[in-house]
Amino acid sequence: MTSRLVVLGCLEETLHTIIHLEHLGVRPDHIVSLRSGADRDSVSGYTDLRPLARELGIPFAEVSTYAMTSPADEALIVDLAPDILLVVGWQRLVPPNVLDQVAVAAIGFHGSANMLPWGRGRSPI
């Protein structure tokens, strides 16, 4: 049985994580990021993941808002049916209605370069 892995992010560390996963032989089934013109202009360190997705042949989708609170954003995650949602480089809390769509686990990484509690908060990057 294979698990559907979806990576959610929009920062440089998201890009590096996907590249590292690829190096390990783990290819995400889908990459989800911010829609062009959404909140991304106000995201410090925003990185466009579309070129990497295209290069690796990984399907790419965009949510309409950084908060992921629209019915369309929830529907996108429902359609992707992730078993595992890997959240890297997403400086917002993923809402419960989106997390409820994940079959096995949602795993988030804290962006602080040091051990917590140093740099604690949702956006210490």
Beta strands, then each sheet from edge to edge (+ up, - down):
strand 1: 5-8
strand 2: 30-34
strand 3: 60-63
strand 4: 84-87
strand 5: 105-108
sheet 1: 3+ 2+ 1+ 4+ 5+
end
